[in-house]
Amino acid sequence: MAGDDTLFIRTLKGEASSPPPIWFMRQAGRYLPEYRATRAEAGSFLDLCYNSKLAAEVTFQPIRRYALDAAILFADILLIPQALGQHVAFEQGEGPKLSPPLDAGGLERLSSADIHKTLGPIYETVRLLRAGLPSEVPLIGFAGAPWTVATYMMAGGSMKDPASLRHRFYDDRAFVTRLIDTLVDATTAYLIRQIDAGAQAIQLFDTWAGGLPEDVLDAVCLEPAARIAERLKGHSPETPIILFPKGVGPALKKFASLGDCDAVGIDFATPWDWARETISPLATVQGGLDPLLVVAGGEPMIAAARRLKETFDGVPYVFNLGHGFTPETPPEHVSSLIDAIRSA
Ligand code: CP3
């Protein structure tokens, strides 16, 4: 398929290059005035996600502005709970609300029968993107990892009290396991459709993987990621898979060691030298730069970015952040950052 021999895909498959390919988590979003205009045209954030033409437009925006080395599908990780039947809303300035918070009865009522009907517009967005992107810009498809999506479903929104979800795991392991299994199946089916529609790499976002005891992490994050990756590779062996279990510290090594994992994202707290020594022999490393440094900009941002690039000279590395851009990021700081990496 067009785009499979691009710098980004070759790097995910283990080739080192200098300068490295560059893309950014949340490269499309509220920090860009053109995003805010398209979002206003769409109405709500969810209307934007399900409007294939406007969602594709939002993905194109940072590609036009910055000539990045990869594009990412514009959607959200919370479309899966909605497709399974939980009510999802984004209130302005309040973050997501999932209602009611999932209990045993709610889990019973989740149904994957119609997920592709709900998610059909997303597959159409992927087709529009693949048809409209330059052949040298591959398209990343994505989903939330089961644990992160489950935290929103159980808490009814952003997890405010991590201890309550650990209690839930110890008190009713069968409930959590069944929810994770449901999400593994739905997420795999969703990602396979994205690949079939034209996504050329897949990233699994596990934003809330941090802070779990090792055996819980293995059960709710590592093992589900392994199952999804194995099934995706069974369907499409050539499509690289990036895992981003944020905040897991040294346990990142276990994710990088999975046979079906091509690359792992490192968050902004991961020591770069440690990642180079420990993770690079196992998988391509992606990311690491603190997104708040890009809000600050100037010499501290440029110096850190050059040091990050130098840390991974000679091994396969994808330049990216250690989490997504925040809305207050000045777009011109992103241009300076890209220039610094490409001229270093
Ligand atoms: O990276 C990209 O450019 C692709 C698009 C993308 C979005 N969300 C768009 C979005 C991706 C990959 C995501 C993933 C996502 N969504 C994650 C995992 C990564 C991460 O950031 O930790 C999570 C946890 C979510 C859930 C989610 N979506 C939250 C908590 C919020 C509200 C955040 C806030 O500050 O209000 C969203 C909304 C969202 N998803 C926005 C965007 C651009 C902002 C919506 C708006 O326009 O108001």
Boltz pocket constraint, residues with backbone or C-beta under 6 A from the ligand:
constraints:
  - pocket:
      binder: B
      contacts: [[A, 24], [A, 25], [A, 26], [A, 27], [A, 28], [A, 29], [A, 30], [A, 39], [A, 45], [A, 72], [A, 73], [A, 74], [A, 75], [A, 76], [A, 77], [A, 78], [A, 90], [A, 91], [A, 93], [A, 94], [A, 95], [A, 96], [A, 142], [A, 144], [A, 158], [A, 205], [A, 207], [A, 324]]
      max_distance: 6.0
